[in-house]
Amino acid sequence: MKREIRKITDIPDTGGLIDRTTDKLILVSHHLCPYVQRAAISLAEKGVPFERITIDLANKPAWFKAISPLGKVPLLRVRQNGQETVIFESAVILEFLEETEANPLHPADPYARARHRAWIEFGSAILNAIGRFYSAAGEAAFRAESEGLAAMFHRIETELADRTTQGPWFAGERLSLVDTVYGPIFRYFDVFDRISDFGILSGKPLVRAWRKALSERQSVRDAVASDYPQRLHAFLQAKGSHLSELILRSDQATSLPLARSA
């Protein structure tokens, strides 16, 4: 739910947003941002209570501009001992939570941890590729981006095949920060699949099984509001891209009345 808040220093001790007697985490969000979802999933998996405030990035509140150096979400506002620290950039937020909260999601082994961090970065590259995919202006560019995405997921399929332990998650039996990153990635395909079968995940059974496991995880499901699919559909439709044209055709086809049988 969208809420407007005042600067923390302006909030009274009683009835305000912050309880000054305890630490408080506030996740500043946007309805569609996959990077926000990473933080929300991590917080949920760690069992950390937090408040979530959703803003309109097209009409950024003044208080947000004042505390967000990059003008982006997520932000994590951390209130401790009467002081507030604002942490920005999702990767930094995830690492901060690893360092300050229980139930670590990173592996303990430094080599495995470095590998996980690398695949988190690869997940960010996939998100950039997804952005190019749904923004491609023409069919040729659209097909090229589709093929590029398919190749990236092929690399992941190979990585999953090389796991030394079996299980539903990236690392096998234990959910990790890598999973918190790819849950929001796969969520895009829930909407893409309603438009058409683009074949990006075809022939990748391990990736598809991972996607299914993440879609059923409560923390992943709860990372977005119930109207997320409708919001993403409207966002994609308004892009003016090749995918927008495909959405229009798909919507028109599904809205056609059924022919009556004689």
DRENTORZA-414550 format. One record per residue (C-alpha): residue in one letter; x, y, z. Coordinates in Angstrom, 3 decimals, decimal comma, padded with zeros to 6 digits. Layout:
// residues N
@resn:a	x:X	y:Y	z:Z
...
END
This chain:
// residues 262
@resn:m	x:000,000	y:000,000	z:000,000
@resn:k	x:001,339	y:003,382	z:-000,935
@resn:r	x:002,037	y:005,605	z:002,059
@resn:e	x:003,492	y:009,038	z:002,448
@resn:i	x:005,892	y:009,428	z:005,356
@resn:r	x:007,661	y:012,331	z:006,911
@resn:k	x:011,314	y:012,587	z:007,824
@resn:i	x:012,060	y:010,271	z:010,703
@resn:t	x:013,134	y:013,138	z:012,941
@resn:d	x:009,690	y:014,705	z:012,528
@resn:i	x:007,772	y:011,653	z:013,717
@resn:p	x:006,557	y:011,754	z:017,331
@resn:d	x:007,462	y:009,007	z:019,787
@resn:t	x:003,897	y:007,736	z:020,032
@resn:g	x:001,661	y:006,936	z:017,112
@resn:g	x:004,388	y:007,596	z:014,541
@resn:l	x:006,025	y:005,411	z:011,953
@resn:i	x:009,007	y:004,482	z:014,105
@resn:d	x:009,075	y:002,931	z:017,560
@resn:r	x:012,072	y:004,646	z:019,103
@resn:t	x:012,519	y:001,950	z:021,758
@resn:t	x:013,349	y:-000,747	z:019,193
@resn:d	x:015,227	y:-001,090	z:015,919
@resn:k	x:013,056	y:-000,715	z:012,839
@resn:l	x:013,592	y:-001,591	z:009,203
@resn:i	x:011,648	y:000,159	z:006,456
@resn:l	x:011,932	y:-001,068	z:002,884
@resn:v	x:011,152	y:001,688	z:000,391
@resn:s	x:009,722	y:-000,014	z:-002,666
@resn:h	x:008,084	y:000,166	z:-006,068
@resn:h	x:005,355	y:-002,215	z:-007,222
@resn:l	x:007,348	y:-003,735	z:-010,104
@resn:c	x:010,990	y:-003,428	z:-009,074
@resn:p	x:012,725	y:-006,852	z:-009,060
@resn:y	x:015,566	y:-005,452	z:-006,958
@resn:v	x:013,108	y:-004,552	z:-004,212
@resn:q	x:011,790	y:-008,100	z:-004,341
@resn:r	x:015,287	y:-009,443	z:-003,589
@resn:a	x:015,395	y:-007,546	z:-000,332
@resn:a	x:011,826	y:-008,469	z:000,613
@resn:i	x:012,519	y:-012,174	z:000,035
@resn:s	x:015,730	y:-012,046	z:002,060
@resn:l	x:014,013	y:-010,288	z:004,964
@resn:a	x:011,190	y:-012,821	z:004,933
@resn:e	x:013,560	y:-015,792	z:004,803
@resn:k	x:015,491	y:-014,403	z:007,753
@resn:g	x:012,291	y:-013,833	z:009,703
@resn:v	x:013,063	y:-010,138	z:010,151
@resn:p	x:010,038	y:-007,875	z:010,707
@resn:f	x:009,988	y:-004,836	z:008,452
@resn:e	x:007,665	y:-002,198	z:007,117
@resn:r	x:007,251	y:-001,679	z:003,410
@resn:i	x:006,436	y:001,655	z:001,801
@resn:t	x:005,674	y:001,835	z:-001,917
@resn:i	x:006,341	y:005,009	z:-003,873
@resn:d	x:005,574	y:006,178	z:-007,387
@resn:l	x:008,895	y:006,536	z:-009,214
@resn:a	x:007,193	y:008,733	z:-011,806
@resn:n	x:006,284	y:011,169	z:-009,040
@resn:k	x:008,973	y:010,799	z:-006,404
@resn:p	x:008,190	y:012,288	z:-002,989
@resn:a	x:010,493	y:015,032	z:-001,763
@resn:w	x:011,563	y:012,972	z:001,266
@resn:f	x:012,641	y:010,158	z:-001,077
@resn:k	x:014,716	y:012,471	z:-003,268
@resn:a	x:016,412	y:013,787	z:-000,148
@resn:i	x:017,609	y:010,365	z:001,046
@resn:s	x:018,153	y:008,440	z:-002,227
@resn:p	x:021,432	y:009,501	z:-003,883
@resn:l	x:020,597	y:007,600	z:-007,089
@resn:g	x:016,861	y:008,245	z:-007,036
@resn:k	x:016,197	y:004,503	z:-007,176
@resn:v	x:014,626	y:001,804	z:-005,044
@resn:p	x:015,124	y:-000,187	z:-002,951
@resn:l	x:016,146	y:001,810	z:000,048
@resn:l	x:016,449	y:000,266	z:003,485
@resn:r	x:015,897	y:002,752	z:006,287
@resn:v	x:017,463	y:001,409	z:009,461
@resn:r	x:016,535	y:003,066	z:012,744
@resn:q	x:018,777	y:002,178	z:015,678
@resn:n	x:019,376	y:003,946	z:018,980
@resn:g	x:017,555	y:007,047	z:017,786
@resn:q	x:019,643	y:007,329	z:014,624
@resn:e	x:018,732	y:006,469	z:011,039
@resn:t	x:020,962	y:004,980	z:008,369
@resn:v	x:019,752	y:004,805	z:004,782
@resn:i	x:021,187	y:001,946	z:002,732
@resn:f	x:020,762	y:001,966	z:-001,037
@resn:e	x:021,468	y:-000,554	z:-003,837
@resn:s	x:019,991	y:-004,027	z:-003,493
@resn:a	x:023,317	y:-005,895	z:-003,444
@resn:v	x:024,511	y:-003,738	z:-000,550
@resn:i	x:021,218	y:-004,254	z:001,298
@resn:l	x:021,497	y:-008,027	z:000,899
@resn:e	x:025,051	y:-008,040	z:002,232
@resn:f	x:024,086	y:-005,765	z:005,123
@resn:l	x:021,319	y:-008,155	z:006,133
@resn:e	x:023,775	y:-011,043	z:005,953
@resn:e	x:026,120	y:-009,217	z:008,317
@resn:t	x:023,520	y:-008,015	z:010,808
@resn:e	x:020,730	y:-010,598	z:010,907
@resn:a	x:020,455	y:-014,261	z:011,819
@resn:n	x:019,697	y:-017,121	z:009,415
@resn:p	x:022,463	y:-016,473	z:006,843
@resn:l	x:021,617	y:-017,180	z:003,217
@resn:h	x:025,196	y:-017,055	z:001,921
@resn:p	x:027,289	y:-020,240	z:002,196
@resn:a	x:029,932	y:-020,203	z:004,919
@resn:d	x:032,759	y:-021,327	z:002,643
@resn:p	x:034,450	y:-018,245	z:001,093
@resn:y	x:034,953	y:-019,920	z:-002,290
@resn:a	x:031,296	y:-020,953	z:-002,497
@resn:r	x:030,287	y:-017,490	z:-001,304
@resn:a	x:032,328	y:-015,822	z:-004,051
@resn:r	x:030,733	y:-018,133	z:-006,620
@resn:h	x:027,276	y:-017,230	z:-005,360
@resn:r	x:028,057	y:-013,537	z:-005,547
@resn:a	x:029,169	y:-014,005	z:-009,151
@resn:w	x:025,879	y:-015,698	z:-010,085
@resn:i	x:023,979	y:-012,920	z:-008,337
@resn:e	x:025,782	y:-010,498	z:-010,643
@resn:f	x:024,832	y:-012,734	z:-013,573
@resn:g	x:021,226	y:-012,414	z:-012,393
@resn:s	x:021,526	y:-008,637	z:-012,616
@resn:a	x:022,822	y:-009,034	z:-016,168
@resn:i	x:019,767	y:-011,167	z:-016,973
@resn:l	x:017,494	y:-008,424	z:-015,646
@resn:n	x:019,206	y:-005,956	z:-017,977
@resn:a	x:018,684	y:-008,393	z:-020,851
@resn:i	x:015,010	y:-008,769	z:-019,926
@resn:g	x:014,710	y:-004,990	z:-020,061
@resn:r	x:016,191	y:-004,972	z:-023,562
@resn:f	x:013,868	y:-007,831	z:-024,546
@resn:y	x:010,645	y:-006,069	z:-023,600
@resn:s	x:011,903	y:-002,700	z:-024,916
@resn:a	x:013,089	y:-003,917	z:-028,347
@resn:a	x:011,476	y:-001,713	z:-030,977
@resn:g	x:011,403	y:-004,106	z:-033,939
@resn:e	x:010,992	y:-007,812	z:-034,589
@resn:a	x:014,652	y:-008,378	z:-035,516
@resn:a	x:015,912	y:-006,768	z:-032,316
@resn:f	x:013,267	y:-008,622	z:-030,336
@resn:r	x:014,363	y:-011,983	z:-031,733
@resn:a	x:018,007	y:-011,166	z:-031,067
@resn:e	x:017,266	y:-010,310	z:-027,438
@resn:s	x:015,175	y:-013,469	z:-027,091
@resn:e	x:018,061	y:-015,576	z:-028,361
@resn:g	x:020,447	y:-013,762	z:-026,044
@resn:l	x:018,249	y:-014,509	z:-023,046
@resn:a	x:017,946	y:-018,150	z:-024,070
@resn:a	x:021,747	y:-018,389	z:-024,188
@resn:m	x:022,067	y:-016,893	z:-020,712
@resn:f	x:019,625	y:-019,414	z:-019,282
@resn:h	x:021,521	y:-022,179	z:-021,074
@resn:r	x:024,565	y:-021,160	z:-019,030
@resn:i	x:022,481	y:-021,474	z:-015,892
@resn:e	x:021,201	y:-024,890	z:-016,997
@resn:t	x:024,807	y:-026,047	z:-017,303
@resn:e	x:025,646	y:-024,643	z:-013,879
@resn:l	x:022,682	y:-026,388	z:-012,259
@resn:a	x:023,691	y:-029,674	z:-013,906
@resn:d	x:027,101	y:-029,399	z:-012,230
@resn:r	x:025,691	y:-029,185	z:-008,697
@resn:t	x:027,276	y:-031,603	z:-006,255
@resn:t	x:024,130	y:-031,838	z:-004,125
@resn:q	x:020,606	y:-032,361	z:-005,346
@resn:g	x:017,661	y:-030,209	z:-004,333
@resn:p	x:015,225	y:-027,583	z:-005,564
@resn:w	x:017,487	y:-024,570	z:-005,085
@resn:f	x:020,529	y:-023,134	z:-006,793
@resn:a	x:022,838	y:-024,779	z:-004,263
@resn:g	x:020,747	y:-027,917	z:-003,891
@resn:e	x:018,965	y:-028,466	z:-000,599
@resn:r	x:019,643	y:-025,059	z:000,953
@resn:l	x:018,030	y:-021,828	z:-000,240
@resn:s	x:020,573	y:-019,039	z:-000,723
@resn:l	x:020,796	y:-015,403	z:-001,744
@resn:v	x:021,110	y:-016,538	z:-005,355
@resn:d	x:017,543	y:-017,851	z:-005,097
@resn:t	x:016,299	y:-014,501	z:-003,791
@resn:v	x:017,665	y:-012,909	z:-006,978
@resn:y	x:016,243	y:-015,389	z:-009,476
@resn:g	x:012,763	y:-015,598	z:-007,963
@resn:p	x:011,926	y:-012,085	z:-009,282
@resn:i	x:013,565	y:-012,933	z:-012,623
@resn:f	x:011,341	y:-015,941	z:-013,223
@resn:r	x:008,287	y:-013,920	z:-012,204
@resn:y	x:008,603	y:-011,977	z:-015,474
@resn:f	x:008,054	y:-015,196	z:-017,381
@resn:d	x:004,732	y:-015,794	z:-015,646
@resn:v	x:003,499	y:-012,747	z:-017,568
@resn:f	x:005,528	y:-013,393	z:-020,737
@resn:d	x:004,042	y:-016,886	z:-020,996
@resn:r	x:000,532	y:-015,423	z:-021,073
@resn:i	x:001,464	y:-013,438	z:-024,177
@resn:s	x:003,183	y:-016,186	z:-026,156
@resn:d	x:005,683	y:-019,024	z:-025,920
@resn:f	x:008,957	y:-017,330	z:-026,747
@resn:g	x:010,978	y:-020,503	z:-026,162
@resn:i	x:013,512	y:-018,805	z:-023,900
@resn:l	x:013,342	y:-021,517	z:-021,240
@resn:s	x:012,642	y:-024,393	z:-023,639
@resn:g	x:014,939	y:-027,416	z:-023,380
@resn:k	x:016,125	y:-026,375	z:-019,916
@resn:p	x:014,489	y:-028,813	z:-017,456
@resn:l	x:016,657	y:-027,855	z:-014,478
@resn:v	x:015,969	y:-024,152	z:-014,949
@resn:r	x:012,249	y:-024,869	z:-015,281
@resn:a	x:012,245	y:-026,995	z:-012,113
@resn:w	x:014,085	y:-024,217	z:-010,255
@resn:r	x:011,556	y:-021,706	z:-011,513
@resn:k	x:008,683	y:-023,875	z:-010,280
@resn:a	x:010,210	y:-024,339	z:-006,827
@resn:l	x:010,750	y:-020,598	z:-006,456
@resn:s	x:007,215	y:-019,787	z:-007,602
@resn:e	x:005,880	y:-021,973	z:-004,789
@resn:r	x:008,074	y:-020,467	z:-002,061
@resn:q	x:006,026	y:-018,293	z:000,293
@resn:s	x:008,662	y:-015,573	z:000,603
@resn:v	x:008,827	y:-015,266	z:-003,192
@resn:r	x:005,054	y:-015,205	z:-003,570
@resn:d	x:004,695	y:-012,536	z:-000,886
@resn:a	x:007,380	y:-010,270	z:-002,375
@resn:v	x:004,799	y:-008,626	z:-004,652
@resn:a	x:001,194	y:-007,532	z:-004,311
@resn:s	x:-001,613	y:-009,644	z:-005,724
@resn:d	x:-002,097	y:-007,234	z:-008,636
@resn:y	x:001,518	y:-007,521	z:-009,816
@resn:p	x:000,649	y:-009,449	z:-013,033
@resn:q	x:-001,880	y:-006,802	z:-014,066
@resn:r	x:000,556	y:-003,993	z:-013,295
@resn:l	x:003,382	y:-005,625	z:-015,256
@resn:h	x:001,050	y:-006,359	z:-018,174
@resn:a	x:000,001	y:-002,694	z:-018,296
@resn:f	x:003,633	y:-001,548	z:-018,045
@resn:l	x:004,712	y:-003,790	z:-020,930
@resn:q	x:001,725	y:-002,769	z:-023,022
@resn:a	x:002,615	y:000,906	z:-022,635
@resn:k	x:006,263	y:000,485	z:-023,723
@resn:g	x:005,530	y:001,010	z:-027,419
@resn:s	x:007,827	y:-001,912	z:-028,232
@resn:h	x:007,505	y:-005,019	z:-030,378
@resn:l	x:006,346	y:-006,917	z:-027,307
@resn:s	x:003,672	y:-004,252	z:-026,792
@resn:e	x:002,365	y:-005,032	z:-030,272
@resn:l	x:002,292	y:-008,747	z:-029,470
@resn:i	x:000,373	y:-007,994	z:-026,273
@resn:l	x:-002,170	y:-005,978	z:-028,240
@resn:r	x:-002,664	y:-008,827	z:-030,704
@resn:s	x:-002,942	y:-011,361	z:-027,886
@resn:d	x:-005,469	y:-009,232	z:-026,002
@resn:q	x:-007,536	y:-008,730	z:-029,145
@resn:a	x:-007,507	y:-012,445	z:-029,900
@resn:t	x:-008,632	y:-013,433	z:-026,418
@resn:s	x:-011,362	y:-010,768	z:-026,390
@resn:l	x:-012,979	y:-011,998	z:-029,624
@resn:p	x:-016,410	y:-013,561	z:-029,047
@resn:l	x:-016,613	y:-017,318	z:-029,518
@resn:a	x:-018,324	y:-018,436	z:-032,692
@resn:r	x:-021,663	y:-020,082	z:-032,069
@resn:s	x:-022,118	y:-023,600	z:-033,312
@resn:a	x:-025,065	y:-024,282	z:-035,574
END
